[in-house]
C-alpha cells in the first residue's frame, strides 16, 4: 500500500537526507555533495555520496542508491510503510491509520510481538512475577533499566499468553511470530515461554521483534529465544542496539558482551555503548549491523579457556566485517555482571579503557607450549582478515616487536595469504547489474535534459533496450509526471526495484554531461540501439527460417521471408541515414564519470 502523495511529500520534506544519513555515516563535504564510507558494504575509500539539493544518495562501490525512504528501508530492514512511519515519528508528523497496513502479514506479526511485550511486562509487576523480581534484585538490576528494556515475566502456565491474546490476535499469528509451539499430539498450541524472565529484542528502529528468555527454575535450556520468523532472525540482530546506538556513535566504539544480564548491568552502571549477541555466537550479519554505527568493538569475555576461544571466534567475525577489535579479558570465573558486582564500576572502567590490542590478545592467550613459528603462522592468518591497511600494518608491527621477528616477513606472508584467500573466494557482488554503456548514458541524458526526454517519449521504443534495468528505468521516465514539479527523490520513490533506484541515483549524482548538441547525441544513441535491435531480430528470424525450411508450409515461409526483407530494408535505410557520429565528437564531451 502507499500513503497519499501529500503525506509522503510532508514526511520527505521534513526528513533531510543529509541529517538522516549523518546519524549512521560520518559525512564530509565534497563539492556540492557529501561523502562517507558506505554502511552497506566494507570499503576503505569513501564512495557513498549524498546530495542535499537532490535529496538522494548513491554508493559508487556497491550500487546502492535511493532517497531518504529507501535509505531507512535498507539500513533497518523495514518495509516502505514502516520507513515512512519511522521518519514521521522522528519529526512528530501524525499519519492516518491505514487499514491495508494493519491487515498486512508483517504488521500482524509485529503487533503480536508488541502485545506479548506488554503482557509479559504486566506479569512482572503482578503477584506471579515475584520470583522474577527477586532474581532481578539479586542481580542488582534496578527498576529504571527494567523499564528501559521492557523486561517481563512469562507465567508458568501452558496457555497464559494464548488466552490473553485471544481477543487481540489469532493463535496462527502467535505461531508464526515464534511465541507459541504446536502440540505434538492433537490440535492447538501452547506458550513457548513459561516461568521465564523475558528480554524483548528490538529492531534497530525500536520495534519489538522477538524475545530472549531465562528460565527461573530447573527448566532446560536455561536460555531460550523466539524461533526465527519473518520479523526475527536471531543471527541478524543485536540485543540492546536500539537503546545503545546513540552512545555507540558518541563514543565511536561498542562494548560487546555475550549475555542479556551482562548488558543490563553495564548499561545500568553507565557503560551504555554496549550490545550483546542473542544467545548465539556472533555472526557476520551481526558484525555488519554493528559496523553501521561504529568501526571499533571492545570484546569483553571471561578470561578462562572457554571465554578466550569465544573471543577468538568473535574477533575473526568482526575483522572480516571491517570492524577493528580490542579485547578486555576478565579474570577467570567472572563475567561482566559478576565482575561489576564484586569489583565495582571503576575496576570495569579501567579494564575497558585499557583493553588488549589485537596483537596483545593473540600473543598473550596463545598456548604456552606453542612453537614460535606456529605462533607466527596463526598471527598471519588473523592479520590477513584485516581490510584496513593501516590497522593491519600497525598490528603486524606490534606483533613483530614482541616476537622480535622481521616485520617485513610477516607482512609478506599476510599479503600472500590475502591474495590466496581472494583467489579462492567467490567474486564479490559489489557493483550494480552490468548495463550497456549506450543504454545507461541514454537514461542519464533523459534525466538531465527535458528536450531529450520529450524526444525519447515520442520516438524511442522500450524493446530497443537489452538491459531489463534500463528498460524499467525508461518506462519510469516515460510515464513520470515532471509537470507537477516532482523532483529526483519523488522519482526514486516510483522505482519498483533496487537495481532501478541504483541506476537512477548514480546517474543523478555523477557529474552532468556537457554536450553541445544533446539532441544529436540522443539521435545517435537511438540509431545505435535500433540498429542493434534490427540486427538481432534479423539473426533470430534467419534461424527460424532455417529450422522451418525442411517443412512444407510454404505460406508460413513466405511470411517469414517478407518479414526478413522488411527488417533488412529498415536496417539498410538506417545505415543510409546520417552516418554515426564520429567517436571523437562523442568523446569530446566534458564531465564523463565512468
C-alpha positions as CSV (number, residue, x, y, z in Angstrom):
1,X,0.0,0.0,0.0
2,X,1.0,3.6,-0.5
3,X,0.4,6.8,1.5
4,X,-1.1,9.7,-0.3
5,X,1.4,11.9,-2.2
6,X,0.6,14.8,0.2
7,X,1.6,12.7,3.2
8,X,4.8,11.4,1.5
9,X,5.8,14.9,0.5
10,X,5.3,16.2,4.0
11,X,7.4,13.4,5.6
12,X,10.1,13.7,2.8
13,X,10.4,17.5,3.2
14,X,10.7,17.2,7.0
15,X,13.4,14.5,6.7
16,X,16.6,16.0,5.3
17,X,18.6,13.1,3.8
18,X,22.0,14.5,5.0
19,X,20.7,14.7,8.5
20,X,19.2,11.1,8.5
21,X,22.2,9.5,6.8
22,X,24.6,11.5,9.0
23,X,23.2,9.7,12.1
24,X,24.7,6.5,10.7
25,X,27.5,7.6,8.4
26,X,30.3,10.2,9.1
27,X,29.8,12.6,6.1
28,X,32.3,15.1,4.9
29,X,31.6,17.9,2.4
30,X,32.9,17.2,-1.1
31,X,32.0,19.9,-3.6
32,X,28.2,20.2,-3.7
33,X,27.7,16.8,-2.1
34,X,28.7,14.9,0.9
35,X,30.8,11.7,1.1
36,X,31.4,8.9,3.6
37,X,32.1,5.2,4.0
38,X,29.2,3.1,2.7
39,X,27.1,1.4,5.6
40,X,26.1,-1.4,3.2
41,X,29.4,-2.9,2.3
42,X,33.0,-2.8,3.6
43,X,35.3,-0.2,2.0
44,X,38.3,1.9,2.8
45,X,37.8,4.8,0.4
46,X,34.6,6.7,0.7
47,X,32.3,6.1,-2.3
48,X,29.0,6.8,-0.6
49,X,27.7,10.1,-1.9
50,X,24.7,12.1,-0.6
51,X,23.2,15.1,-2.4
52,X,21.5,17.7,-0.2
53,X,19.9,19.5,-3.2
54,X,18.6,16.4,-4.9
55,X,17.9,14.5,-1.6
56,X,19.3,11.3,-3.0
57,X,22.3,9.0,-2.2
58,X,24.3,6.5,-4.2
59,X,27.3,4.3,-3.4
60,X,29.6,4.0,-6.4
61,X,31.1,0.9,-4.8
62,X,28.1,-1.4,-4.3
63,X,25.5,0.3,-6.4
64,X,23.0,1.0,-3.5
65,X,21.0,4.2,-4.1
66,X,17.8,5.9,-3.5
67,X,16.2,8.6,-1.3
68,X,15.6,9.0,2.4
69,X,12.8,6.4,2.4
70,X,14.9,3.7,0.7
71,X,17.9,4.5,2.9
72,X,15.9,3.8,6.1
73,X,14.4,0.7,4.5
74,X,17.8,-0.8,3.6
75,X,19.5,0.3,6.7
76,X,16.9,-1.0,9.2
77,X,15.4,-3.8,7.1
78,X,12.0,-2.1,7.0
79,X,9.1,-2.1,4.5
80,X,8.3,1.2,2.7
81,X,5.3,1.8,5.1
82,X,7.5,1.2,8.2
83,X,10.2,3.5,6.9
84,X,7.6,6.3,6.3
85,X,6.2,5.7,9.8
86,X,9.7,5.7,11.4
87,X,10.6,9.1,9.7
88,X,7.2,10.6,10.5
89,X,7.6,9.6,14.2
90,X,11.1,11.3,14.3
91,X,9.5,14.6,13.1
92,X,6.3,14.3,15.1
93,X,4.2,14.0,12.0
94,X,0.8,12.3,12.6
95,X,-0.1,9.7,9.9
96,X,-3.6,8.5,9.0
97,X,-4.5,4.9,10.1
98,X,-4.1,2.6,7.1
99,X,-6.2,-0.5,7.1
100,X,-4.1,-2.1,4.4
101,X,-1.1,-1.9,6.6
102,X,-2.9,-3.2,9.7
103,X,-4.0,-6.2,7.7
104,X,-0.5,-7.0,6.3
105,X,1.1,-10.2,7.5
106,X,4.2,-8.4,8.8
107,X,2.2,-5.8,10.7
108,X,0.2,-8.6,12.3
109,X,3.4,-10.4,13.5
110,X,4.8,-7.1,14.9
111,X,1.6,-6.4,16.6
112,X,1.6,-9.9,18.2
113,X,5.1,-9.4,19.5
114,X,4.2,-6.0,20.8
115,X,1.2,-7.4,22.6
116,X,3.4,-10.1,24.2
117,X,5.9,-7.4,25.4
118,X,3.0,-5.6,27.2
119,X,1.6,-8.8,28.6
120,X,4.9,-10.1,30.0
121,X,5.6,-6.6,31.4
122,X,2.4,-6.6,33.4
123,X,3.1,-10.1,34.6
124,X,6.4,-9.0,36.1
125,X,4.7,-6.5,38.3
126,X,1.9,-8.9,39.2
127,X,1.9,-11.5,42.0
128,X,3.0,-14.2,39.6
129,X,6.2,-12.3,38.8
130,X,7.6,-12.3,42.3
131,X,10.3,-14.9,41.5
132,X,11.4,-12.9,38.5
133,X,11.6,-9.7,40.6
134,X,13.7,-11.5,43.2
135,X,16.1,-12.7,40.6
136,X,16.5,-9.2,39.2
137,X,17.0,-7.8,42.7
138,X,19.7,-10.4,43.4
139,X,21.5,-9.3,40.2
140,X,21.1,-5.7,41.3
141,X,19.1,-4.8,38.2
142,X,17.0,-1.7,39.0
143,X,13.6,-0.6,38.0
144,X,14.8,2.1,35.6
145,X,16.7,-0.4,33.5
146,X,13.8,-2.8,33.7
147,X,11.6,-0.1,32.2
148,X,14.1,1.0,29.6
149,X,14.5,-2.6,28.3
150,X,10.8,-3.6,28.9
151,X,11.7,-6.7,30.9
152,X,8.9,-9.0,31.7
153,X,7.8,-12.4,33.1
154,X,6.2,-15.3,31.3
155,X,3.8,-17.2,33.7
156,X,4.3,-20.8,34.4
157,X,1.0,-21.9,32.8
158,X,0.8,-23.6,29.4
159,X,-1.5,-21.1,27.7
160,X,-1.4,-17.8,29.6
161,X,-0.3,-15.8,26.5
162,X,-2.7,-17.6,24.2
163,X,-5.7,-16.8,26.4
164,X,-4.6,-13.2,27.0
165,X,-4.0,-12.6,23.2
166,X,-7.2,-14.3,22.1
167,X,-9.1,-11.0,21.5
168,X,-6.0,-9.3,20.0
169,X,-4.6,-11.8,17.5
170,X,-5.1,-15.4,16.3
171,X,-3.2,-18.4,17.5
172,X,-1.9,-18.9,14.0
173,X,-0.2,-15.4,14.1
174,X,1.3,-16.2,17.5
175,X,2.7,-19.4,16.0
176,X,4.2,-17.5,13.0
177,X,5.7,-15.0,15.4
178,X,7.5,-17.8,17.4
179,X,5.5,-17.1,20.6
180,X,3.7,-20.5,20.8
181,X,4.6,-24.1,19.8
182,X,2.2,-26.6,18.2
183,X,1.3,-29.6,20.3
184,X,2.9,-32.8,19.3
185,X,-0.4,-34.7,19.8
186,X,-3.8,-33.3,18.8
187,X,-4.5,-29.8,17.7
188,X,-3.7,-26.5,19.2
189,X,-0.6,-24.9,20.6
190,X,1.0,-24.0,24.0
191,X,3.1,-21.0,25.1
192,X,6.7,-21.2,24.1
193,X,7.9,-19.3,27.1
194,X,6.8,-20.4,30.6
195,X,8.2,-19.4,34.0
196,X,10.9,-17.3,32.4
197,X,12.4,-13.8,32.7
198,X,11.7,-12.1,29.3
199,X,14.1,-9.9,27.4
200,X,12.4,-8.2,24.5
201,X,14.6,-7.9,21.4
202,X,14.1,-4.8,19.3
203,X,14.9,-3.9,15.7
204,X,17.4,-1.0,15.3
205,X,14.3,1.1,14.7
206,X,12.9,0.2,18.1
207,X,10.2,-2.3,17.1
208,X,9.8,-5.5,19.3
209,X,10.6,-8.4,17.0
210,X,11.4,-11.3,19.4
211,X,12.5,-12.4,22.8
212,X,15.3,-13.9,24.8
213,X,14.2,-15.7,27.9
214,X,15.9,-17.1,31.0
215,X,14.5,-20.0,32.9
216,X,13.8,-19.3,36.6
217,X,13.5,-22.9,37.7
218,X,15.3,-26.1,36.6
219,X,13.8,-26.0,33.1
220,X,16.2,-26.6,30.2
221,X,17.6,-24.9,28.2
222,X,18.5,-22.1,30.6
223,X,18.2,-19.5,27.8
224,X,15.7,-19.7,25.0
225,X,15.0,-17.4,22.1
226,X,11.9,-16.9,19.9
227,X,12.1,-19.2,16.9
228,X,13.0,-17.4,13.7
229,X,10.2,-15.7,11.9
230,X,9.6,-13.3,9.1
231,X,10.4,-10.4,11.5
232,X,13.1,-12.1,13.7
233,X,16.3,-13.9,12.9
234,X,18.4,-14.2,16.0
235,X,21.7,-14.2,14.0
236,X,20.9,-10.9,12.3
237,X,20.0,-8.7,15.3
238,X,21.9,-7.4,18.4
239,X,20.3,-7.2,21.8
240,X,20.4,-3.6,23.2
241,X,21.4,-1.9,19.9
242,X,18.3,0.3,19.9
243,X,18.9,1.6,23.4
244,X,22.7,1.9,22.9
245,X,23.2,3.2,19.4
246,X,23.4,6.8,20.3
247,X,26.1,6.2,22.9
248,X,27.9,3.9,20.5
249,X,28.0,6.7,17.9
250,X,29.1,9.2,20.5
251,X,31.9,7.0,21.8
252,X,32.8,5.8,18.3
253,X,33.2,2.3,19.9
254,X,30.9,-0.5,21.1
255,X,31.4,-2.7,24.1
256,X,30.4,-6.3,23.1
257,X,29.3,-8.8,25.6
258,X,27.6,-12.2,25.3
259,X,24.7,-12.2,27.9
260,X,21.5,-10.3,28.4
261,X,22.1,-9.6,32.1
262,X,25.7,-8.6,31.3
263,X,24.4,-5.9,29.0
264,X,21.8,-4.7,31.6
265,X,24.4,-4.5,34.3
266,X,26.8,-2.5,32.2
267,X,24.1,-0.2,30.9
268,X,22.8,0.5,34.4
269,X,26.3,1.4,35.6
270,X,26.9,4.0,32.9
271,X,28.5,1.8,30.2
272,X,25.8,2.5,27.7
273,X,27.6,1.8,24.4
274,X,27.0,-1.9,24.8
275,X,25.5,-4.6,22.7
276,X,25.1,-8.4,23.1
277,X,24.5,-11.4,20.8
278,X,21.1,-13.1,21.2
279,X,22.3,-16.2,22.9
280,X,24.4,-17.4,19.9
281,X,28.0,-17.0,18.7
282,X,28.5,-13.7,16.9
283,X,27.6,-13.9,13.2
284,X,28.7,-11.9,10.1
285,X,25.3,-10.3,9.9
286,X,25.6,-9.0,13.4
287,X,29.1,-7.7,12.8
288,X,27.9,-5.9,9.6
289,X,24.9,-4.4,11.6
290,X,27.2,-3.1,14.3
291,X,29.5,-1.6,11.6
292,X,26.7,0.8,10.6
293,X,27.2,2.6,14.0
294,X,30.9,2.2,14.7
295,X,34.2,0.8,13.3
296,X,35.6,-0.3,16.6
297,X,34.5,-3.0,19.1
298,X,35.9,-3.9,22.5
299,X,35.0,-7.6,23.2
300,X,34.5,-8.4,26.9
301,X,35.0,-12.0,27.8
302,X,35.7,-14.3,30.7
303,X,39.4,-15.0,31.0
304,X,39.1,-18.8,31.2
305,X,39.7,-21.1,28.2
306,X,36.1,-21.1,27.0
307,X,36.0,-17.3,27.1
308,X,39.3,-17.0,25.2
309,X,38.1,-19.3,22.5
310,X,34.8,-17.5,22.2
311,X,36.7,-14.2,21.9
312,X,38.9,-15.6,19.2
313,X,35.9,-16.7,17.2
314,X,34.2,-13.4,17.6
315,X,37.2,-11.2,16.7
316,X,37.6,-13.1,13.4
317,X,33.9,-12.4,12.6
318,X,34.3,-8.7,13.3
319,X,37.6,-8.3,11.5
320,X,36.1,-9.9,8.4
321,X,33.3,-7.3,8.6
322,X,35.8,-4.5,8.7
323,X,35.5,-3.7,12.4
324,X,38.6,-3.0,14.5
325,X,38.8,-5.2,17.6
326,X,40.3,-4.9,21.1
327,X,39.7,-7.4,23.9
328,X,39.1,-6.9,27.6
329,X,39.7,-10.3,29.3
330,X,38.2,-10.5,32.8
331,X,39.7,-12.8,35.5
332,X,38.7,-16.5,35.1
333,X,35.3,-17.2,36.6
334,X,34.0,-13.7,36.1
335,X,31.5,-12.5,33.5
336,X,30.9,-8.7,33.2
337,X,27.9,-8.8,35.5
338,X,29.7,-10.7,38.3
339,X,32.9,-8.6,37.9
340,X,30.8,-5.4,38.2
341,X,29.1,-6.6,41.4
342,X,32.3,-7.8,43.0
343,X,34.9,-5.2,41.9
344,X,32.7,-2.2,41.0
345,X,32.3,0.2,38.1
346,X,35.7,1.8,38.5
347,X,37.5,-1.6,38.1
348,X,35.5,-2.4,35.0
349,X,36.1,1.1,33.6
350,X,39.8,0.6,33.9
351,X,39.5,-2.8,32.1
352,X,37.5,-1.2,29.3
353,X,39.8,1.8,29.0
354,X,42.9,-0.3,28.6
355,X,41.9,-3.5,26.7
356,X,44.4,-5.6,24.9
357,X,45.1,-4.8,21.3
358,X,44.5,-7.5,18.7
359,X,48.2,-8.5,18.7
360,X,48.4,-8.4,22.5
361,X,45.4,-10.7,22.8
362,X,46.6,-13.2,20.3
363,X,50.1,-13.4,21.8
364,X,49.0,-13.4,25.5
365,X,46.4,-16.1,25.0
366,X,48.4,-18.4,22.7
367,X,49.2,-21.8,24.3
368,X,52.4,-21.8,26.3
369,X,53.8,-24.8,24.5
370,X,53.1,-23.4,21.1
371,X,56.1,-23.3,18.8
372,X,57.3,-19.8,17.8
373,X,56.8,-20.5,14.1
374,X,53.3,-21.8,14.6
375,X,52.5,-18.7,16.7
376,X,53.6,-16.5,13.8
377,X,51.6,-18.5,11.3
378,X,48.5,-18.2,13.5
379,X,49.0,-14.4,13.6
380,X,49.4,-14.3,9.8
381,X,46.0,-16.0,9.4
382,X,44.3,-13.5,11.6
383,X,46.0,-10.4,10.2
384,X,45.1,-11.4,6.7
385,X,41.4,-10.8,7.7
386,X,42.0,-7.1,8.3
387,X,40.8,-4.9,5.4
388,X,42.2,-1.5,6.7
389,X,45.8,-1.4,5.6
390,X,46.9,1.0,8.4
391,X,45.3,-1.1,11.1
392,X,46.8,-4.2,9.5
393,X,50.3,-2.8,9.4
394,X,50.1,-1.5,13.0
395,X,49.1,-4.9,14.2
396,X,51.9,-6.5,12.3
397,X,54.5,-4.0,13.7
398,X,53.3,-4.6,17.2
399,X,53.5,-8.4,16.9
400,X,56.9,-8.3,15.2
401,X,58.3,-6.2,18.0
402,X,57.1,-8.5,20.8
403,X,58.2,-11.6,18.9
404,X,61.5,-10.0,17.8
405,X,60.8,-11.2,14.3
406,X,61.2,-9.4,11.0
407,X,58.2,-7.2,10.3
408,X,58.5,-7.4,6.5
409,X,58.5,-11.1,6.5
410,X,55.2,-11.2,8.4
411,X,53.8,-8.5,6.2
412,X,54.8,-10.5,3.1
413,X,53.1,-13.7,4.4
414,X,50.0,-11.7,5.3
415,X,49.9,-10.3,1.7
416,X,50.3,-13.8,0.2
417,X,47.5,-15.2,2.4
418,X,45.2,-12.4,1.5
419,X,45.9,-12.9,-2.3
420,X,45.3,-16.7,-1.9
421,X,42.1,-16.0,0.0
422,X,40.8,-13.7,-2.7
423,X,41.6,-16.1,-5.5
424,X,39.8,-18.9,-3.7
425,X,36.8,-16.8,-2.7
426,X,33.7,-16.2,-4.8
427,X,33.9,-12.8,-6.6
428,X,32.1,-10.2,-4.5
429,X,28.9,-8.7,-5.9
430,X,29.6,-5.1,-5.2
431,X,28.5,-3.5,-8.4
432,X,25.2,-2.8,-9.8
433,X,23.9,-5.0,-12.7
434,X,26.0,-4.7,-15.8
435,X,24.3,-2.4,-18.4
436,X,25.2,-1.4,-21.9
437,X,27.1,1.9,-21.9
438,X,24.9,3.4,-24.6
439,X,21.7,2.3,-22.8
440,X,22.9,3.7,-19.5
441,X,24.1,7.0,-20.9
442,X,20.8,7.4,-22.8
443,X,18.9,7.1,-19.4
444,X,21.2,9.7,-17.9
445,X,20.7,12.0,-20.8
446,X,16.9,11.7,-20.5
447,X,17.2,12.5,-16.7
448,X,19.3,15.6,-17.4
449,X,17.6,17.1,-20.4
450,X,13.8,17.7,-20.8
451,X,14.1,18.1,-24.6
452,X,15.8,14.8,-24.9
453,X,13.2,13.2,-22.6
454,X,10.4,14.5,-24.8
455,X,12.1,13.2,-27.9
456,X,12.6,9.8,-26.3
457,X,8.9,9.6,-25.3
458,X,7.9,10.3,-28.9
459,X,10.3,8.0,-30.8
460,X,12.2,5.6,-28.6
461,X,10.8,2.1,-28.1
462,X,11.2,0.0,-25.0
463,X,12.1,-3.1,-27.0
464,X,15.4,-1.5,-28.1
465,X,16.8,-1.9,-24.6
466,X,18.6,-5.2,-23.8
467,X,19.0,-4.4,-20.1
468,X,15.9,-5.1,-18.1
469,X,17.1,-2.5,-15.6
470,X,17.4,0.2,-18.3
471,X,14.1,-0.9,-19.8
472,X,12.4,-0.4,-16.5
473,X,14.1,2.9,-15.9
474,X,12.9,4.1,-19.4
475,X,9.3,3.0,-18.6
476,X,9.5,5.0,-15.4
477,X,10.9,8.1,-17.0
478,X,8.5,7.9,-19.9
479,X,5.5,7.9,-17.6
480,X,6.7,10.1,-14.8
481,X,4.9,13.4,-14.4
482,X,7.5,16.1,-14.1
483,X,4.9,18.8,-14.7
484,X,3.8,18.8,-11.1
485,X,7.4,19.8,-10.2
486,X,8.3,16.4,-8.8
487,X,12.0,16.0,-8.0
488,X,14.6,13.3,-8.0
489,X,13.6,12.0,-4.6
490,X,10.0,11.5,-5.8
491,X,11.2,9.8,-8.9
492,X,13.1,7.2,-6.9
493,X,10.0,6.5,-4.8
494,X,8.4,5.3,-8.0
495,X,11.2,2.9,-8.9
496,X,10.0,-0.7,-8.4
497,X,13.4,-2.3,-7.7
498,X,16.7,-1.6,-6.0
499,X,18.5,-2.1,-9.4
500,X,16.5,0.7,-11.0
501,X,17.0,3.0,-8.0
502,X,20.7,2.3,-8.1
503,X,20.9,3.1,-11.8
504,X,18.9,6.4,-11.4
505,X,20.7,7.5,-8.3
506,X,24.1,7.0,-9.8
507,X,23.1,8.9,-13.0
508,X,21.7,11.7,-10.8
509,X,24.9,12.1,-8.7
510,X,27.5,11.7,-11.4
511,X,28.8,14.9,-13.0
512,X,26.3,16.1,-15.6
513,X,27.0,15.6,-19.4
514,X,28.0,18.7,-21.2
515,X,27.1,18.0,-24.9
516,X,26.9,20.9,-27.3
517,X,24.0,19.3,-29.1
518,X,22.2,16.8,-26.8
519,X,19.5,16.0,-29.4
520,X,22.2,14.9,-31.9
521,X,23.7,12.7,-29.2
522,X,20.2,11.3,-28.5
523,X,19.7,10.6,-32.2
524,X,23.0,8.8,-32.5
525,X,22.3,6.7,-29.4
526,X,18.8,6.0,-30.7
527,X,20.2,4.8,-34.1
528,X,22.7,2.5,-32.3
529,X,20.1,0.8,-30.2
530,X,17.7,0.5,-33.1
531,X,20.4,-0.9,-35.4
532,X,21.4,-3.5,-32.7
533,X,17.8,-4.5,-32.3
534,X,17.3,-4.9,-36.1
535,X,20.5,-6.9,-36.4
536,X,19.5,-9.3,-33.5
537,X,15.9,-9.6,-34.9
538,X,17.3,-10.5,-38.4
539,X,19.6,-13.2,-36.9
540,X,16.7,-14.6,-34.9
541,X,14.4,-14.6,-38.0
542,X,17.1,-16.3,-40.2
543,X,17.5,-19.0,-37.6
544,X,13.7,-19.5,-37.5
545,X,13.6,-19.8,-41.3
546,X,16.4,-22.4,-41.3
547,X,14.5,-24.5,-38.9
548,X,11.3,-24.3,-41.0
549,X,12.8,-24.7,-44.4
550,X,12.6,-28.5,-44.1
551,X,8.9,-28.3,-43.6
552,X,6.1,-27.9,-46.2
553,X,4.3,-24.8,-45.0
554,X,5.2,-22.5,-48.0
555,X,2.8,-19.8,-46.8
556,X,4.5,-19.5,-43.4
557,X,7.9,-19.4,-45.0
558,X,6.8,-16.7,-47.4
559,X,5.5,-14.7,-44.5
560,X,8.8,-15.0,-42.7
561,X,10.8,-14.1,-45.8
562,X,8.7,-11.0,-46.2
563,X,9.3,-10.0,-42.6
564,X,13.0,-10.6,-43.0
565,X,13.1,-8.4,-46.1
566,X,11.3,-5.6,-44.3
567,X,13.7,-5.7,-41.4
568,X,16.7,-5.8,-43.7
569,X,15.3,-2.8,-45.6
570,X,14.9,-0.9,-42.3
571,X,18.4,-1.6,-41.4
572,X,19.7,-0.6,-44.8
573,X,17.7,2.6,-44.6
574,X,19.1,3.3,-41.1
575,X,22.6,2.8,-42.4
576,X,21.9,5.3,-45.1
577,X,20.8,8.0,-42.8
578,X,23.2,10.5,-41.3
579,X,26.2,8.3,-40.6
580,X,27.0,7.6,-36.9
581,X,28.6,10.5,-35.2
582,X,32.4,10.1,-35.1
583,X,33.8,8.7,-31.9
584,X,35.8,11.9,-31.4
585,X,32.6,14.0,-31.3
586,X,31.1,11.8,-28.7
587,X,34.2,11.6,-26.6
588,X,34.7,15.3,-26.7
589,X,32.0,15.8,-24.1
590,X,33.2,17.0,-20.7
591,X,32.1,15.6,-17.4
592,X,32.2,11.9,-18.2
593,X,32.3,9.9,-14.9
594,X,32.5,6.2,-15.5
